[in-house]
């Protein structure tokens, strides 16, 4: 299992989500950290990955033991900037 670490911005993003969305995103991140399960793709044009969770996206980077969540939010035109 990988350790999930949130940047300050990602923690604020997660706290700002509605409770149901927060739970879904949390479960998806945990499933990816434990089993490697989820809709994950490498980002083009910048470093990192994205985890698709319904209409929400988690932008993160990872190494062998850690997942660093950088951004969590709805999929809108500003998500990947």
DSSP file (Angstrom, degrees, kcal/mol; ACC not computed):
  #  RESIDUE AA STRUCTURE BP1 BP2  ACC     N-H-->O    O-->H-N    N-H-->O    O-->H-N    TCO  KAPPA ALPHA  PHI   PSI    X-CA   Y-CA   Z-CA
    1    1 A X              0   0    0      0, 0.0     2,-0.3     0, 0.0    33,-0.2   0.000 360.0 360.0 360.0 136.4    0.0    0.0    0.0
    2    2 A X        -     0   0    0     31,-1.7     2,-0.4    28,-0.1    64,-0.2  -0.642 360.0-115.1 -90.5 151.4    1.2    3.5   -0.9
    3    3 A X  E     -a   66   0A   0     62,-2.9    64,-3.1    -2,-0.3     2,-0.5  -0.714  24.5-138.9 -85.5 134.1    0.9    6.4    1.5
    4    4 A X  E     -a   67   0A   0     -2,-0.4     2,-0.4    62,-0.2    64,-0.2  -0.850  22.2-176.9 -97.7 124.3   -1.4    9.2    0.4
    5    5 A X  E     -a   68   0A   0     62,-3.3    64,-3.0    -2,-0.5     2,-0.4  -0.971  10.6-152.3-121.9 135.1   -0.1   12.7    1.0
    6    6 A X  E     -a   69   0A   0     -2,-0.4    64,-0.2    62,-0.2     2,-0.1  -0.884  12.1-132.6-107.7 136.1   -2.1   15.9    0.2
    7    7 A X     >  -     0   0    0     62,-2.2     4,-2.5    -2,-0.4     5,-0.2  -0.380  37.0-103.8 -69.3 165.0   -0.6   19.3   -0.6
    8    8 A X  H  > S+     0   0    0      1,-0.2     4,-2.1     2,-0.2     5,-0.2   0.906 124.3  50.1 -58.6 -40.6   -2.3   22.1    1.4
    9    9 A X  H  > S+     0   0    0      1,-0.2     4,-2.4     2,-0.2    -1,-0.2   0.908 110.5  48.5 -65.0 -42.2   -4.2   23.1   -1.8
   10   10 A X  H  > S+     0   0    0     59,-0.3     4,-2.6     2,-0.2    -1,-0.2   0.874 109.6  52.7 -67.3 -36.8   -5.4   19.5   -2.4
   11   11 A X  H  X S+     0   0    0     -4,-2.5     4,-2.3     2,-0.2    -1,-0.2   0.909 111.1  46.9 -64.2 -41.4   -6.5   19.2    1.3
   12   12 A X  H  X S+     0   0    0     -4,-2.1     4,-1.6     2,-0.2    -2,-0.2   0.907 111.5  51.8 -65.1 -41.2   -8.5   22.5    0.9
   13   13 A X  H  X S+     0   0    0     -4,-2.4     4,-0.7     1,-0.2    -2,-0.2   0.924 111.0  47.4 -60.0 -44.9  -10.0   21.2   -2.4
   14   14 A X  H >< S+     0   0    0     -4,-2.6     3,-0.9     1,-0.2    -2,-0.2   0.904 111.0  50.9 -64.6 -42.1  -11.1   17.9   -0.8
   15   15 A X  H 3< S+     0   0    0     -4,-2.3    -1,-0.2     1,-0.2    -2,-0.2   0.800 106.2  56.8 -65.0 -28.4  -12.6   19.8    2.2
   16   16 A X  H 3< S+     0   0    0     -4,-1.6    -1,-0.2    -5,-0.1    -2,-0.2   0.633  88.0  97.1 -79.8 -13.9  -14.6   22.0   -0.2
   17   17 A X  S << S-     0   0    0     -3,-0.9    -3,-0.0    -4,-0.7    56,-0.0  -0.366  88.9 -94.5 -72.6 153.7  -16.3   19.1   -1.9
   18   18 A X     >  -     0   0    0      1,-0.1     4,-2.8    -2,-0.1     5,-0.2  -0.322  42.1-107.0 -60.4 154.0  -19.8   18.0   -1.0
   19   19 A X  H  > S+     0   0    0      1,-0.2     4,-2.1     2,-0.2     5,-0.2   0.867 118.3  49.1 -56.5 -42.3  -19.7   15.1    1.6
   20   20 A X  H  > S+     0   0    0      1,-0.2     4,-2.0     2,-0.2    -1,-0.2   0.921 113.6  45.9 -66.5 -42.2  -20.8   12.5   -0.9
   21   21 A X  H  > S+     0   0    0      1,-0.2     4,-2.6     2,-0.2     5,-0.2   0.892 110.3  54.9 -65.7 -39.3  -18.2   13.5   -3.5
   22   22 A X  H  X S+     0   0    0     -4,-2.8     4,-2.4     1,-0.2    -2,-0.2   0.912 109.1  47.5 -59.8 -43.3  -15.5   13.7   -0.8
   23   23 A X  H  X S+     0   0    0     -4,-2.1     4,-2.5    -5,-0.2    -1,-0.2   0.902 111.9  49.4 -65.2 -41.3  -16.3   10.1    0.2
   24   24 A X  H  X S+     0   0    0     -4,-2.0     4,-2.2     2,-0.2    -2,-0.2   0.919 113.2  46.2 -64.8 -44.1  -16.2    8.8   -3.4
   25   25 A X  H  X S+     0   0    0     -4,-2.6     4,-2.6     2,-0.2     5,-0.2   0.911 112.6  50.9 -65.0 -42.6  -12.9   10.6   -4.1
   26   26 A X  H  X S+     0   0    0     -4,-2.4     4,-2.3    -5,-0.2    -2,-0.2   0.917 111.3  47.4 -61.9 -44.3  -11.4    9.3   -0.8
   27   27 A X  H  X S+     0   0    0     -4,-2.5     4,-2.5     2,-0.2    -1,-0.2   0.888 111.9  50.8 -64.5 -38.6  -12.5    5.7   -1.6
   28   28 A X  H  X S+     0   0    0     -4,-2.2     4,-2.1     2,-0.2    -2,-0.2   0.914 111.3  47.4 -66.6 -42.6  -11.1    6.0   -5.2
   29   29 A X  H  X S+     0   0    0     -4,-2.6     4,-2.5     2,-0.2    -2,-0.2   0.912 113.2  48.8 -63.4 -42.1   -7.7    7.2   -3.9
   30   30 A X  H  X S+     0   0    0     -4,-2.3     4,-2.5     2,-0.2     5,-0.3   0.912 109.9  51.4 -64.5 -43.0   -7.6    4.5   -1.3
   31   31 A X  H  X>S+     0   0    0     -4,-2.5     4,-2.5     1,-0.2     6,-1.2   0.890 112.3  47.0 -61.7 -39.0   -8.4    1.8   -3.9
   32   32 A X  H  X5S+     0   0    0     -4,-2.1     4,-1.2     4,-0.3    -2,-0.2   0.908 112.6  49.3 -68.7 -40.4   -5.6    3.1   -6.1
   33   33 A X  H  <5S+     0   0    0     -4,-2.5   -31,-1.7    -5,-0.2    -2,-0.2   0.869 121.4  34.1 -66.5 -36.6   -3.1    3.2   -3.2
   34   34 A X  H  <5S+     0   0    0     -4,-2.5    -2,-0.2   -33,-0.2    -3,-0.2   0.932 138.3  11.4 -84.4 -49.7   -3.9   -0.3   -2.1
   35   35 A X  H  <5S-     0   0    0     -4,-2.5    -3,-0.2    -5,-0.3    -2,-0.2   0.521  90.8-117.9-112.3  -8.4   -4.7   -2.2   -5.3
   36   36 A X     << +     0   0    0     -4,-1.2     2,-0.4    -5,-0.7    -4,-0.3   0.719  65.5 147.7  74.9  19.6   -3.6    0.0   -8.1
   37   37 A X        +     0   0    0     -6,-1.2    -1,-0.3    -9,-0.1     2,-0.2  -0.736  21.2  76.9 -95.4 134.8   -7.3    0.1   -9.3
   38   38 A X  S    S-     0   0    0     -2,-0.4     2,-1.4    -3,-0.1    15,-0.1  -0.745  85.5 -71.8 149.5 166.6   -8.7    3.1  -10.9
   39   39 A X  E     +B   52   0A   0     13,-0.6    13,-2.5    -2,-0.2     2,-0.4  -0.697  66.0 162.0 -88.1  88.2   -9.0    5.2  -14.2
   40   40 A X  E     +B   51   0A   0     -2,-1.4     2,-0.3    11,-0.2    11,-0.2  -0.911  13.1 172.9-116.6 135.2   -5.5    6.6  -14.1
   41   41 A X  E     -B   50   0A   0      9,-1.8     9,-2.3    -2,-0.4     2,-0.2  -0.985  35.6-108.9-137.4 150.1   -3.6    8.1  -17.0
   42   42 A X  E     -B   49   0A   0     -2,-0.3     7,-0.3     7,-0.2     2,-0.2  -0.558  41.5-114.8 -73.0 140.4   -0.3   10.0  -17.4
   43   43 A X        -     0   0    0      5,-2.5     2,-0.4    -2,-0.2     3,-0.3  -0.506  22.7-132.8 -76.4 145.4   -0.7   13.7  -18.1
   44   44 A X  S    S+     0   0    0     -2,-0.2     3,-0.1     1,-0.2    -1,-0.0  -0.827  85.8  16.2 -97.7 136.6    0.5   15.0  -21.4
   45   45 A X  S    S+     0   0    0     -2,-0.4     2,-0.3     1,-0.1    -1,-0.2   0.391 124.6  44.6  86.2  -4.3    2.5   18.2  -21.4
   46   46 A X  S    S-     0   0    0     -3,-0.3     2,-0.1     2,-0.1    -3,-0.1  -0.977  90.5 -87.8-159.9 165.1    3.4   18.1  -17.7
   47   47 A X  S    S+     0   0    0     -2,-0.3     2,-0.2    -5,-0.1    -3,-0.1  -0.428  78.9  44.9 -76.0 151.8    4.5   15.7  -15.0
   48   48 A X        -     0   0    0     -5,-0.1    -5,-2.5    -2,-0.1     2,-0.3  -0.534  69.7 -94.6 115.2-176.6    2.0   13.7  -13.1
   49   49 A X  E     -BC  42  60A   0     11,-3.3    11,-2.4    -7,-0.3     2,-0.4  -0.845  20.3-135.3-134.1 166.2   -1.1   11.6  -13.4
   50   50 A X  E     -BC  41  59A   0     -9,-2.3    -9,-1.8    -2,-0.3     2,-0.5  -0.993   5.7-155.5-128.9 141.1   -4.8   12.0  -13.2
   51   51 A X  E     -BC  40  58A   0      7,-2.4     7,-2.0    -2,-0.4     2,-0.5  -0.968  16.1-145.0-111.8 120.0   -7.4    9.8  -11.5
   52   52 A X  E     +BC  39  57A   0    -13,-2.5   -13,-0.6    -2,-0.5     2,-0.4  -0.761  22.0 174.0 -90.4 125.0  -10.9   10.1  -12.9
   53   53 A X  E >   - C   0  56A   0      3,-2.8     3,-2.2    -2,-0.5     2,-0.3  -0.803  62.2 -71.0-129.8  87.4  -13.6    9.8  -10.3
   54   54 A X  T 3  S-     0   0    0     -2,-0.4    -1,-0.1     1,-0.3     0, 0.0  -0.466 115.3 -14.1  62.5-124.0  -16.9   10.5  -12.0
   55   55 A X  T 3  S+     0   0    0     -2,-0.3    20,-2.9    -3,-0.1     2,-0.3   0.369 126.2  85.4 -91.1   5.6  -17.0   14.2  -12.8
   56   56 A X  E <   -CD  53  74A   0     -3,-2.2    -3,-2.8    18,-0.3     2,-0.4  -0.748  60.8-156.8-106.7 154.4  -14.0   14.8  -10.4
   57   57 A X  E     -CD  52  73A   0     16,-3.1    16,-2.0    -2,-0.3     2,-0.5  -0.983   6.2-156.8-130.2 141.6  -10.3   14.6  -11.1
   58   58 A X  E     -CD  51  72A   0     -7,-2.0    -7,-2.4    -2,-0.4     2,-0.5  -0.980  10.4-158.1-115.7 117.8   -7.4   14.1   -8.8
   59   59 A X  E     +CD  50  71A   0     12,-2.7    11,-3.2    -2,-0.5    12,-1.7  -0.851  30.8 154.4 -94.1 125.9   -4.1   15.3  -10.2
   60   60 A X  E     -CD  49  69A   0    -11,-2.4   -11,-3.3    -2,-0.5     2,-0.3  -0.940  37.2-143.1-148.0 166.5   -1.2   13.6   -8.5
   61   61 A X  E     - D   0  68A   0      7,-2.0     7,-3.3    -2,-0.3     2,-0.3  -0.917  24.7-170.0-126.1 156.5    2.4   12.4   -8.7
   62   62 A X  E     - D   0  67A   0     -2,-0.3     5,-0.2     5,-0.2     2,-0.2  -0.985  16.3-175.7-147.6 156.5    3.7    9.2   -7.3
   63   63 A X        -     0   0    0      3,-2.2   -61,-0.0    -2,-0.3     5,-0.0  -0.552  59.7 -65.4-129.0-158.9    6.8    7.2   -6.5
   64   64 A X  S    S+     0   0    0     -2,-0.2     3,-0.1     1,-0.2    -2,-0.0   0.784 130.0  14.1 -66.4 -27.8    7.3    3.7   -5.1
   65   65 A X  S    S+     0   0    0      1,-0.1   -62,-2.9   -63,-0.1     2,-0.4   0.512 117.7  60.3-125.8  -8.5    5.8    4.4   -1.7
   66   66 A X  E     -a    3   0A   0    -64,-0.2    -3,-2.2   -62,-0.0     2,-0.5  -0.963  49.6-159.8-133.4 141.5    3.9    7.7   -1.9
   67   67 A X  E     -aD   4  62A   0    -64,-3.1   -62,-3.3    -2,-0.4     2,-0.7  -0.988  16.7-159.4-112.5 120.7    1.0    9.3   -3.8
   68   68 A X  E     -aD   5  61A   0     -7,-3.3    -7,-2.0    -2,-0.5     2,-0.4  -0.879   6.7-151.1-104.8 105.2    1.1   13.1   -3.6
   69   69 A X  E     +aD   6  60A   0    -64,-3.0   -62,-2.2    -2,-0.7   -59,-0.3  -0.637  21.1 171.8 -76.9 125.8   -2.3   14.6   -4.4
   70   70 A X  E     +     0   0A   0    -11,-3.2     2,-0.3    -2,-0.4   -10,-0.2   0.798  62.1   9.6-104.0 -40.3   -1.8   18.0   -6.0
   71   71 A X  E     - D   0  59A   0    -12,-1.7   -12,-2.7   -61,-0.1     2,-0.4  -0.999  53.9-174.3-146.4 139.9   -5.3   19.1   -7.1
   72   72 A X  E     + D   0  58A   0     -2,-0.3     2,-0.3   -14,-0.2   -14,-0.2  -0.986  35.1 107.9-135.3 125.0   -8.8   17.7   -6.5
   73   73 A X  E     - D   0  57A   0    -16,-2.0   -16,-3.1    -2,-0.4     2,-0.1  -0.989  63.9 -56.2-175.7 179.0  -11.8   19.2   -8.3
   74   74 A X  E     - D   0  56A   0     -2,-0.3     2,-1.3   -18,-0.2   -18,-0.3  -0.358  59.4-100.2 -70.7 152.8  -14.5   19.0  -10.9
   75   75 A X        +     0   0    0    -20,-2.9     2,-0.3     3,-0.1    -1,-0.1  -0.648  69.1 136.8 -77.7  98.9  -13.6   18.4  -14.5
   76   76 A X  S >  S-     0   0    0     -2,-1.3     3,-1.8     0, 0.0     4,-0.4  -0.772  72.6 -84.0-131.5 178.0  -13.8   21.9  -16.0
   77   77 A X  T 3  S+     0   0    0      1,-0.3     3,-0.3    -2,-0.3    -2,-0.1   0.734 125.5  53.8 -62.2 -22.0  -11.6   23.7  -18.4
   78   78 A X  T >  S+     0   0    0      1,-0.2     3,-1.2     2,-0.1    -1,-0.3   0.483  81.4  92.4 -91.2  -1.5   -9.3   24.9  -15.6
   79   79 A X  T <  S+     0   0    0     -3,-1.8    -1,-0.2     1,-0.3    -2,-0.1   0.895  89.8  40.4 -60.5 -43.3   -8.6   21.4  -14.1
   80   80 A X  T 3         0   0    0     -4,-0.4    -1,-0.3    -3,-0.3    -2,-0.1   0.220 360.0 360.0 -96.7  15.5   -5.4   20.7  -16.1
   81   81 A X    <         0   0    0     -3,-1.2    -1,-0.2     0, 0.0    -2,-0.1   0.448 360.0 360.0 -88.5 360.0   -3.8   24.2  -15.9
